[in-house]
Amino acid sequence: MAFYVYILASKRNGTLYTGVTNNLARRVYEHREKVTVSFTARYGVSMLVYYEEYERVVEAIAREKVVKRWRRAWKLDLIEGLNPTWRDLYLELA
């Protein structure tokens, strides 16, 4: 089983959200469809702009905690290192 740390954005350089999941496609779908009343639903954060894959849940959770504490500029650098055009990676998961 794989575990993922992911970053969603409302738009390029917009509001960011960092999360962790064991099913990336399902979790991003839930954010996109606003399944729950949450931060991402309230601020329209639904574009998958970055993710990392881990084999162990403890590694993924540890990484998520680190990234969440980062400065915004560091997160933007991380996103643009993998995804300089800020394309929606969700469309490529299928």
C-alpha positions as CSV (number, residue, x, y, z in Angstrom):
1,M,0.0,0.0,0.0
2,A,1.2,3.5,-0.8
3,F,0.7,6.7,1.2
4,Y,0.8,10.2,-0.2
5,V,1.6,13.7,1.0
6,Y,-0.2,16.1,-1.3
7,I,-0.7,19.9,-1.8
8,L,-3.8,21.4,-3.2
9,A,-4.2,24.9,-4.4
10,S,-7.2,27.2,-5.2
11,K,-5.2,28.5,-8.2
12,R,-1.6,29.4,-9.2
13,N,-0.1,31.0,-6.1
14,G,-3.5,30.8,-4.4
15,T,-4.6,29.3,-1.1
16,L,-2.7,26.0,-0.3
17,Y,-3.7,22.9,1.7
18,T,-1.3,20.0,2.7
19,G,-2.7,16.6,3.5
20,V,-1.9,12.9,3.7
21,T,-3.8,9.9,2.4
22,N,-3.6,6.3,1.4
23,N,-5.8,6.8,-1.7
24,L,-4.8,10.0,-3.5
25,A,-7.4,9.9,-6.3
26,R,-10.3,9.3,-3.8
27,R,-9.1,12.0,-1.4
28,V,-8.6,14.7,-4.1
29,Y,-12.0,13.7,-5.5
30,E,-13.6,14.3,-2.1
31,H,-11.9,17.8,-1.9
32,R,-13.1,18.6,-5.4
33,E,-16.7,17.6,-4.7
34,K,-16.7,19.3,-1.3
35,V,-17.9,16.1,0.4
36,T,-17.4,17.7,3.8
37,V,-17.6,21.2,5.2
38,S,-13.9,21.9,5.5
39,F,-11.2,24.4,4.8
40,T,-10.8,23.2,1.2
41,A,-14.5,23.5,0.5
42,R,-14.7,27.0,2.1
43,Y,-11.7,28.4,0.1
44,G,-12.2,26.5,-3.2
45,V,-8.9,24.5,-2.8
46,S,-9.3,21.6,-5.1
47,M,-6.4,21.6,-7.6
48,L,-3.8,18.9,-7.0
49,V,-0.4,20.6,-7.7
50,Y,2.1,18.4,-5.8
51,Y,2.4,15.0,-4.3
52,E,5.0,12.5,-2.9
53,E,4.6,8.8,-2.4
54,Y,5.7,6.8,0.6
55,E,5.7,3.1,1.5
56,R,5.1,3.6,5.2
57,V,2.4,5.7,6.8
58,V,4.7,7.0,9.5
59,E,7.0,8.5,6.9
60,A,4.1,10.1,5.1
61,I,2.7,11.6,8.3
62,A,6.1,12.9,9.4
63,R,6.7,14.5,6.0
64,E,3.2,16.1,6.1
65,K,3.9,17.7,9.5
66,V,7.2,19.1,8.2
67,V,5.7,20.6,5.1
68,K,2.8,22.1,7.0
69,R,5.3,24.0,9.2
70,W,7.2,25.4,6.2
71,R,7.0,28.9,5.1
72,R,4.7,29.6,2.1
73,A,7.7,30.5,-0.1
74,W,9.2,27.0,0.5
75,K,6.0,25.3,-0.4
76,L,5.8,27.3,-3.6
77,D,9.4,26.3,-4.5
78,L,8.5,22.7,-3.8
79,I,5.5,22.9,-6.1
80,E,7.3,24.7,-8.9
81,G,10.2,22.3,-8.8
82,L,7.9,19.4,-9.9
83,N,5.1,21.3,-11.5
84,P,6.3,24.7,-12.8
85,T,3.1,25.3,-14.8
86,W,0.8,24.5,-11.9
87,R,-1.2,22.0,-14.0
88,D,-3.8,20.0,-12.1
89,L,-2.2,16.6,-11.5
90,Y,-5.5,15.0,-10.6
91,L,-6.3,14.9,-14.3
92,E,-3.2,12.7,-14.8
93,L,-3.9,10.1,-12.0
94,A,-6.3,8.0,-14.0
